[in-house]
């Protein structure tokens, strides 16, 4: 690939190398293979279902040990709220109150989302904020027709020169409203929730990945709620932020796999999706790290139920980690018995879902030890899985890589070859869904941090079609944070109840029970 001096300077300025960019272009040229599904992960076939006694045991186990370890919660929070309001932006583009009523527009477009929005209007947490702004700007607002009122309500919410909610960080939108019109954002709810399970020695550490242009807004929100949250939870908060690194951007190419260039002739690089955040995660230092999406929160009423199952996942992680560390120390010794070797192999198979090579018994003792140590000495993730209710997104599957290794993975539907009847049947048979509910162990048995970048499967990236200034281009997304970026971690899937999964993907999700306050 012949890059000009200007191109090379551009690449280096982003913190990338020419070799990295050439590798990315090769991925476009060669294409990215679909994930090879072996079977869906189900209860007792890759997913643990816990009894009531087991649940209580793991909660107790975590609570006994949590003050002796460093705990951190990691929340990807850089996304804007634009997609939450997609149907409302479309409404603003198309609707003319002088020509038809809103009911006529809804019926003509069969727009159930818009109908639900207006039916539930006064139940949204931002209702009073928007209404007060409207009365300030339009003194005669209450005398306007219902159609014009509703149109102006949506304009006040979304117009760039008004509240501009569509360009807000999702984490800073009003999500819930409590007594006395007290507004809580998703960011604030994460603080309240985290104090219930990730607090250690009365200190709660959280790390949010955010857009750099919004850092002051998060600082302002924390300053607004800090005293109140600390008084209510009895915990001090240690909050840090980071931004998606420019060096994780990926080059865009034309449909013929040539570097796409802007109108000024410069190379076009694009953000590479949440997989880029493995770099941010890799920079953190903690014994265990909870990972949860910014929009998956509930009102205070439900928080103890949610916290309980975070403790369960963490209790499982700690117990598994303790055994893994014990076995790794044994593998460092010279006088292992055959019985101990078999015990370690059984632990890998039964507790960490590792498929041992059928050739294992033929290996020399030295190589058996090396083989088990290599399989065991990896980051560990314990992932909550909820029953599949038809939500879009990733699910738990047994997969096989190009080397013939079978492992448990979280796979997105876009990674699956839907033209293959066999693969499609496995996808249809999936019983559970990934709600992005993880607890991670990122240190080895010597207390050293793993280099998480070494455990990424680069072949699980995504290629998507986009446009820029009316021209088609191909974009590359890095392997997802909880997908290919953790492909070579040791993995445990655990069934958790649906109450732990309450994302706000569209604004109407805020009308669901876990986001509403009933007095």
C-alpha positions as CSV (number, residue, x, y, z in Angstrom):
1,X,0.0,0.0,0.0
2,X,1.5,3.3,-1.1
3,X,0.8,6.0,1.5
4,X,1.9,9.6,0.9
5,X,4.0,11.5,3.5
6,X,0.8,13.3,4.4
7,X,-1.0,10.0,5.0
8,X,1.8,8.7,7.1
9,X,1.8,11.8,9.3
10,X,-2.0,11.4,9.7
11,X,-1.7,7.7,10.7
12,X,1.1,8.5,13.2
13,X,-0.8,11.4,14.6
14,X,-3.7,9.1,15.5
15,X,-1.2,6.8,17.4
16,X,-1.5,4.1,14.7
17,X,1.3,2.4,12.6
18,X,1.3,1.7,8.9
19,X,1.4,-2.0,9.6
20,X,-1.8,-1.8,11.7
21,X,-3.6,0.1,8.9
22,X,-2.4,-2.4,6.3
23,X,-3.7,-5.2,8.5
24,X,-7.0,-3.5,8.7
25,X,-7.2,-3.2,4.9
26,X,-6.3,-6.9,4.6
27,X,-9.3,-7.7,6.7
28,X,-11.5,-5.8,4.2
29,X,-9.9,-7.6,1.3
30,X,-10.1,-11.1,2.8
31,X,-13.4,-10.6,4.5
32,X,-14.2,-11.8,8.1
33,X,-15.4,-15.3,8.5
34,X,-18.7,-16.0,10.2
35,X,-18.5,-17.5,13.7
36,X,-18.8,-21.3,13.5
37,X,-21.6,-22.3,16.0
38,X,-21.4,-25.8,17.4
39,X,-24.6,-25.5,19.5
40,X,-26.5,-23.1,21.6
41,X,-25.5,-22.9,25.3
42,X,-28.3,-24.1,27.5
43,X,-29.0,-25.0,31.1
44,X,-26.5,-27.7,32.1
45,X,-24.8,-27.3,28.7
46,X,-22.7,-24.2,29.3
47,X,-25.2,-22.3,31.5
48,X,-25.4,-22.7,35.3
49,X,-28.8,-22.6,37.0
50,X,-28.5,-22.1,40.7
51,X,-30.7,-23.4,43.5
52,X,-31.9,-21.0,46.2
53,X,-29.3,-22.4,48.6
54,X,-26.5,-22.0,46.0
55,X,-27.6,-18.4,45.4
56,X,-27.5,-17.5,49.1
57,X,-24.1,-19.3,49.4
58,X,-22.5,-17.2,46.7
59,X,-24.0,-13.9,48.1
60,X,-22.6,-14.8,51.5
61,X,-19.2,-15.8,50.0
62,X,-18.9,-12.5,48.3
63,X,-20.0,-10.4,51.2
64,X,-17.4,-12.2,53.5
65,X,-14.5,-11.3,51.2
66,X,-15.4,-8.0,49.5
67,X,-13.7,-5.8,52.0
68,X,-10.4,-7.6,51.4
69,X,-10.2,-7.0,47.7
70,X,-10.2,-4.0,45.3
71,X,-13.5,-3.8,43.4
72,X,-14.4,-1.5,40.5
73,X,-17.4,-1.1,38.3
74,X,-16.8,-0.3,34.6
75,X,-19.6,1.4,32.6
76,X,-19.4,2.2,28.9
77,X,-21.2,5.5,28.7
78,X,-19.9,7.4,25.6
79,X,-23.1,6.9,23.5
80,X,-25.4,9.7,22.7
81,X,-29.2,9.3,23.1
82,X,-30.0,9.8,19.4
83,X,-31.3,6.3,18.7
84,X,-33.7,6.6,21.7
85,X,-35.6,9.2,19.9
86,X,-35.4,7.9,16.3
87,X,-39.2,7.7,15.8
88,X,-39.6,11.2,17.2
89,X,-37.0,12.7,14.8
90,X,-38.9,11.1,12.0
91,X,-42.1,12.6,13.3
92,X,-40.6,16.1,13.3
93,X,-39.4,15.7,9.7
94,X,-42.8,14.5,8.4
95,X,-45.6,16.0,10.5
96,X,-47.5,19.2,9.6
97,X,-50.1,20.1,12.2
98,X,-51.8,22.5,9.7
99,X,-52.6,19.6,7.4
100,X,-53.6,16.8,9.7
101,X,-54.1,15.7,13.3
102,X,-51.6,13.7,15.1
103,X,-54.0,10.8,15.4
104,X,-54.5,10.9,11.6
105,X,-50.7,10.8,11.2
106,X,-50.3,7.9,13.7
107,X,-53.0,5.9,11.9
108,X,-51.6,6.6,8.4
109,X,-48.1,5.5,9.4
110,X,-49.4,2.7,11.8
111,X,-46.9,4.3,14.3
112,X,-47.5,2.4,17.6
113,X,-44.3,4.0,19.1
114,X,-45.6,7.5,18.7
115,X,-49.0,6.6,20.0
116,X,-47.5,5.0,23.1
117,X,-45.3,8.1,23.6
118,X,-48.2,10.5,23.6
119,X,-50.4,8.3,25.7
120,X,-47.7,8.1,28.4
121,X,-46.5,11.6,28.0
122,X,-47.0,12.8,31.6
123,X,-45.3,9.7,33.0
124,X,-41.9,10.5,31.4
125,X,-39.3,11.8,33.9
126,X,-38.6,14.9,31.8
127,X,-42.3,15.9,31.3
128,X,-42.3,18.7,33.8
129,X,-38.9,20.0,32.6
130,X,-40.2,20.3,29.0
131,X,-43.5,21.7,30.0
132,X,-42.1,24.5,32.2
133,X,-39.7,25.5,29.3
134,X,-42.7,25.6,26.9
135,X,-44.7,27.8,29.3
136,X,-41.7,30.2,29.6
137,X,-41.2,30.5,25.9
138,X,-44.9,30.4,24.8
139,X,-47.1,32.3,27.3
140,X,-50.2,31.2,25.4
141,X,-49.1,27.5,25.2
142,X,-52.2,26.2,27.0
143,X,-54.5,27.8,24.4
144,X,-52.8,26.1,21.4
145,X,-54.5,23.1,19.8
146,X,-53.5,19.7,21.1
147,X,-51.7,18.9,17.9
148,X,-49.6,22.1,18.0
149,X,-48.9,21.5,21.7
150,X,-47.6,18.0,21.1
151,X,-45.5,19.1,18.2
152,X,-43.9,21.9,20.2
153,X,-43.3,19.4,23.1
154,X,-41.2,17.2,20.9
155,X,-39.4,20.2,19.3
156,X,-38.6,21.4,22.8
157,X,-37.1,18.0,23.7
158,X,-35.1,17.5,20.5
159,X,-34.3,20.8,18.7
160,X,-30.6,21.7,18.9
161,X,-31.3,25.2,20.1
162,X,-33.6,24.0,22.9
163,X,-33.1,21.0,25.2
164,X,-31.3,18.9,22.5
165,X,-31.9,15.6,24.3
166,X,-31.0,13.7,21.1
167,X,-27.4,14.8,21.4
168,X,-27.2,14.3,25.2
169,X,-25.0,11.5,26.5
170,X,-27.5,8.8,27.3
171,X,-26.1,8.6,30.9
172,X,-27.2,12.2,31.6
173,X,-30.8,12.1,30.4
174,X,-33.5,12.2,33.0
175,X,-34.3,8.5,33.5
176,X,-36.4,8.4,36.6
177,X,-38.4,10.9,38.7
178,X,-38.9,10.5,42.5
179,X,-40.8,12.4,45.1
180,X,-40.6,16.2,45.0
181,X,-39.9,16.1,41.3
182,X,-36.3,14.8,42.0
183,X,-34.7,13.8,38.7
184,X,-32.3,10.8,38.5
185,X,-30.1,10.1,35.5
186,X,-28.7,6.7,34.5
187,X,-25.3,8.0,35.7
188,X,-26.8,8.7,39.1
189,X,-28.7,5.4,39.3
190,X,-25.4,3.5,38.7
191,X,-23.9,5.2,41.8
192,X,-26.8,4.2,44.0
193,X,-26.8,0.6,42.6
194,X,-23.0,0.2,42.9
195,X,-23.0,1.2,46.5
196,X,-25.1,-1.9,47.2
197,X,-22.5,-4.4,45.9
198,X,-19.3,-2.9,44.7
199,X,-18.5,-0.9,47.8
200,X,-15.4,-2.0,49.7
201,X,-14.5,-0.4,53.0
202,X,-17.3,2.2,52.5
203,X,-15.7,3.3,49.3
204,X,-17.3,2.7,45.8
205,X,-15.1,2.9,42.7
206,X,-16.6,3.5,39.3
207,X,-15.1,4.1,35.9
208,X,-17.1,5.5,33.0
209,X,-15.9,5.7,29.4
210,X,-17.4,8.9,28.0
211,X,-17.1,11.2,25.0
212,X,-14.4,13.8,25.7
213,X,-16.6,16.7,24.7
214,X,-19.1,15.8,27.5
215,X,-16.6,15.4,30.4
216,X,-17.6,18.7,32.0
217,X,-21.3,17.6,31.9
218,X,-20.5,14.4,33.9
219,X,-18.5,16.4,36.4
220,X,-21.4,18.8,36.9
221,X,-23.8,15.9,37.4
222,X,-21.6,14.3,40.0
223,X,-21.2,17.6,41.8
224,X,-25.0,18.0,41.8
225,X,-25.8,14.6,43.3
226,X,-22.6,13.7,45.3
227,X,-23.7,14.8,48.7
228,X,-27.2,13.3,48.4
229,X,-25.9,9.9,47.1
230,X,-23.2,9.7,49.8
231,X,-25.7,10.5,52.6
232,X,-28.2,7.9,51.3
233,X,-25.7,5.1,50.7
234,X,-23.2,5.7,53.5
235,X,-20.5,5.4,50.9
236,X,-17.8,7.7,49.4
237,X,-17.5,7.6,45.6
238,X,-14.2,7.4,43.7
239,X,-15.2,8.1,40.1
240,X,-12.9,8.2,37.1
241,X,-13.4,8.7,33.4
242,X,-11.6,7.8,30.2
243,X,-12.2,8.4,26.5
244,X,-12.1,5.9,23.6
245,X,-8.5,6.2,22.3
246,X,-7.9,7.6,18.9
247,X,-5.4,4.8,18.2
248,X,-8.4,2.4,18.2
249,X,-10.0,4.1,15.2
250,X,-10.0,2.1,12.0
251,X,-9.5,3.1,8.4
252,X,-12.6,3.3,6.1
253,X,-12.3,1.9,2.6
254,X,-14.3,2.1,-0.7
255,X,-16.4,-0.8,-1.9
256,X,-13.3,-1.9,-3.8
257,X,-11.2,-1.9,-0.6
258,X,-9.1,1.2,-1.4
259,X,-8.6,3.7,1.4
260,X,-11.6,6.1,1.5
261,X,-10.6,9.7,1.3
262,X,-12.4,12.9,2.4
263,X,-13.0,15.7,0.0
264,X,-9.6,17.2,0.9
265,X,-7.9,14.0,0.0
266,X,-7.1,12.9,3.6
267,X,-7.7,9.3,4.9
268,X,-10.9,8.7,6.7
269,X,-10.8,6.9,10.1
270,X,-13.8,6.0,12.1
271,X,-14.5,5.0,15.8
272,X,-14.3,1.2,16.0
273,X,-17.2,0.3,18.3
274,X,-17.2,-0.8,21.9
275,X,-14.5,-3.3,21.3
276,X,-12.1,-0.4,21.4
277,X,-12.8,-0.2,25.1
278,X,-10.6,-3.3,25.8
279,X,-7.8,-0.7,25.9
280,X,-9.6,1.3,28.6
281,X,-10.3,-1.8,30.6
282,X,-6.7,-2.9,30.2
283,X,-5.6,0.4,31.9
284,X,-7.5,-0.3,35.1
285,X,-6.2,-1.9,38.2
286,X,-8.6,-3.9,40.4
287,X,-9.0,-7.4,41.7
288,X,-12.5,-7.8,40.2
289,X,-14.4,-5.5,37.8
290,X,-18.1,-5.4,37.2
291,X,-19.2,-4.4,33.7
292,X,-22.7,-3.1,32.9
293,X,-24.1,-0.8,30.2
294,X,-25.1,2.7,31.1
295,X,-28.8,2.3,30.2
296,X,-29.4,-0.8,32.2
297,X,-30.6,0.7,35.5
298,X,-33.8,0.5,37.6
299,X,-35.5,2.7,40.2
300,X,-34.4,2.4,43.8
301,X,-37.3,0.0,44.6
302,X,-35.7,-2.8,42.5
303,X,-32.0,-2.2,43.2
304,X,-31.7,-4.7,46.0
305,X,-32.9,-7.5,43.7
306,X,-30.4,-6.4,41.0
307,X,-27.6,-6.1,43.5
308,X,-28.2,-9.6,44.9
309,X,-27.4,-11.2,41.5
310,X,-24.3,-9.0,41.1
311,X,-23.1,-10.5,44.4
312,X,-23.9,-14.0,43.1
313,X,-21.8,-13.6,40.0
314,X,-18.9,-12.1,42.0
315,X,-19.1,-14.9,44.6
316,X,-18.8,-17.4,41.8
317,X,-15.9,-15.6,40.3
318,X,-14.0,-15.4,43.6
319,X,-14.4,-19.1,44.4
320,X,-13.4,-20.2,40.9
321,X,-10.4,-17.8,40.9
322,X,-9.2,-19.1,44.3
323,X,-9.2,-22.7,43.0
324,X,-7.6,-21.6,39.7
325,X,-4.8,-19.9,41.6
326,X,-4.3,-22.9,43.9
327,X,-4.0,-25.2,40.9
328,X,-1.6,-22.8,39.1
329,X,0.7,-22.8,42.1
330,X,0.6,-26.6,42.1
331,X,1.5,-26.6,38.5
332,X,4.6,-24.5,39.3
333,X,5.8,-27.4,41.6
334,X,7.9,-30.3,40.3
335,X,6.2,-33.1,42.2
336,X,2.7,-33.2,40.8
337,X,0.9,-36.6,41.1
338,X,-1.2,-38.0,38.3
339,X,-4.2,-37.6,40.6
340,X,-3.6,-33.9,41.0
341,X,-3.2,-33.5,37.2
342,X,-6.5,-35.2,36.6
343,X,-8.1,-33.0,39.2
344,X,-6.9,-29.9,37.5
345,X,-8.1,-31.1,34.1
346,X,-11.5,-31.9,35.6
347,X,-11.7,-28.4,37.1
348,X,-11.0,-26.9,33.7
349,X,-13.7,-29.0,32.1
350,X,-16.4,-28.9,34.8
351,X,-16.0,-25.4,36.2
352,X,-14.4,-23.3,33.4
353,X,-16.0,-25.1,30.4
354,X,-12.7,-25.7,28.8
355,X,-12.5,-28.5,26.2
356,X,-9.4,-30.6,26.8
357,X,-7.6,-32.0,23.8
358,X,-8.4,-35.7,23.0
359,X,-4.6,-36.1,22.7
360,X,-4.0,-34.9,26.3
361,X,-3.2,-38.4,27.7
362,X,-0.6,-39.0,25.1
363,X,1.4,-35.9,26.0
364,X,4.5,-36.1,28.1
365,X,4.2,-35.0,31.7
366,X,6.1,-31.8,31.1
367,X,3.8,-30.9,28.2
368,X,0.6,-31.8,30.1
369,X,1.7,-29.4,32.8
370,X,2.4,-26.6,30.3
371,X,-0.9,-27.3,28.5
372,X,-3.0,-27.1,31.7
373,X,-1.1,-24.0,32.9
374,X,-1.7,-22.2,29.6
375,X,-5.4,-23.1,29.7
376,X,-5.8,-22.0,33.3
377,X,-3.7,-18.9,33.4
378,X,-6.2,-16.5,31.7
379,X,-8.6,-13.7,32.7
380,X,-11.9,-15.1,33.9
381,X,-15.3,-13.7,33.2
382,X,-18.6,-14.8,34.9
383,X,-21.5,-13.6,32.8
384,X,-25.2,-13.3,33.7
385,X,-27.6,-14.7,31.1
386,X,-31.3,-14.0,31.0
387,X,-34.0,-16.1,29.3
388,X,-34.4,-15.1,25.7
389,X,-37.5,-12.8,25.3
390,X,-36.8,-11.8,21.7
391,X,-34.4,-8.9,22.4
392,X,-31.9,-8.1,19.7
393,X,-28.3,-8.7,20.5
394,X,-25.8,-11.4,21.5
395,X,-26.4,-14.8,23.0
396,X,-24.4,-17.7,24.6
397,X,-23.1,-20.4,22.2
398,X,-20.6,-23.1,21.9
399,X,-18.3,-22.2,19.0
400,X,-15.4,-23.7,17.1
401,X,-12.4,-21.7,15.9
402,X,-10.2,-22.3,12.8
403,X,-7.8,-24.5,14.9
404,X,-10.7,-26.8,16.0
405,X,-10.9,-25.4,19.6
406,X,-14.4,-25.4,21.0
407,X,-15.3,-22.7,23.6
408,X,-18.1,-20.8,25.1
409,X,-18.7,-17.4,23.5
410,X,-21.1,-14.5,23.4
411,X,-22.0,-14.2,19.7
412,X,-23.9,-11.4,18.0
413,X,-26.4,-12.3,15.3
414,X,-24.4,-10.4,12.7
415,X,-21.5,-12.8,13.3
416,X,-23.7,-15.8,12.3
417,X,-24.2,-17.1,8.7
418,X,-28.0,-17.0,8.3
419,X,-27.7,-18.5,4.8
420,X,-26.6,-21.8,6.5
421,X,-29.7,-23.7,7.6
422,X,-27.6,-25.5,10.3
423,X,-26.3,-22.3,11.8
424,X,-29.7,-20.6,11.6
425,X,-31.3,-23.6,13.4
426,X,-28.7,-23.2,16.2
427,X,-29.5,-19.5,16.5
428,X,-33.2,-20.2,16.6
429,X,-32.7,-22.8,19.4
430,X,-31.0,-20.2,21.7
431,X,-32.7,-20.1,25.1
432,X,-30.8,-17.2,26.6
433,X,-29.7,-13.7,25.9
434,X,-26.6,-11.7,26.9
435,X,-27.7,-8.6,29.0
436,X,-24.1,-7.3,29.4
437,X,-23.8,-8.3,33.0
438,X,-20.2,-9.4,33.7
439,X,-17.8,-9.8,36.6
440,X,-14.2,-10.0,35.5
441,X,-11.0,-11.3,37.1
442,X,-8.1,-9.5,35.3
443,X,-5.2,-10.6,37.5
444,X,-3.1,-13.8,37.5
445,X,-2.2,-16.1,40.4
446,X,0.8,-14.0,41.1
447,X,-1.3,-10.8,41.6
448,X,-0.1,-9.4,38.2
449,X,-2.4,-7.8,35.7
450,X,-3.0,-9.7,32.5
451,X,-2.4,-7.8,29.3
452,X,-6.0,-8.1,28.1
453,X,-5.0,-7.3,24.5
454,X,-3.3,-10.7,24.2
455,X,-6.6,-12.5,24.6
456,X,-8.5,-10.8,21.7
457,X,-9.6,-12.8,18.7
458,X,-9.0,-10.3,15.9
459,X,-10.9,-12.5,13.4
460,X,-14.2,-11.6,15.1
461,X,-14.3,-8.0,13.9
462,X,-17.3,-6.7,12.0
463,X,-17.4,-5.0,8.5
464,X,-20.4,-2.7,8.0
465,X,-21.6,-0.6,5.1
466,X,-21.9,3.2,5.7
467,X,-22.0,6.4,3.6
468,X,-20.1,9.7,3.8
469,X,-21.1,12.7,1.7
470,X,-23.3,10.5,-0.4
471,X,-20.6,7.9,-1.1
472,X,-20.6,4.3,0.0
473,X,-17.8,3.1,2.2
474,X,-16.9,0.0,4.3
475,X,-16.2,0.4,8.0
476,X,-14.4,-1.9,10.4
477,X,-15.6,-2.5,14.0
478,X,-13.1,-4.2,16.3
479,X,-14.2,-7.4,18.1
480,X,-16.9,-6.4,20.6
481,X,-15.8,-5.8,24.2
482,X,-17.7,-8.9,25.6
483,X,-17.5,-10.8,22.3
484,X,-14.2,-11.3,20.4
485,X,-12.2,-9.0,22.8
486,X,-12.8,-11.6,25.5
487,X,-12.8,-14.6,23.2
488,X,-9.7,-16.2,24.9
489,X,-10.8,-15.6,28.5
490,X,-12.1,-18.5,30.6
491,X,-15.9,-18.2,30.7
492,X,-18.7,-19.1,33.0
493,X,-22.3,-18.4,32.1
494,X,-24.9,-18.2,34.9
495,X,-28.7,-17.8,34.6
496,X,-30.0,-14.6,36.3
497,X,-33.6,-13.3,36.5
498,X,-35.1,-10.9,34.0
499,X,-35.3,-8.1,36.7
500,X,-31.5,-7.7,36.1
501,X,-32.1,-6.6,32.5
502,X,-33.9,-3.3,32.0
503,X,-32.2,-1.4,29.2
504,X,-33.6,1.9,27.7
505,X,-33.1,1.4,24.0
506,X,-36.0,3.7,23.0
507,X,-37.6,6.5,25.1
508,X,-40.8,4.4,25.5
509,X,-38.8,1.9,27.6
510,X,-38.9,4.5,30.4
511,X,-42.6,3.7,30.7
512,X,-41.9,0.1,31.8
513,X,-42.5,-0.8,35.5
514,X,-38.8,-0.9,36.6
515,X,-38.4,2.8,35.4
516,X,-41.7,4.1,37.0
517,X,-42.2,5.2,40.6
518,X,-45.5,4.3,42.2
519,X,-46.4,6.0,45.5
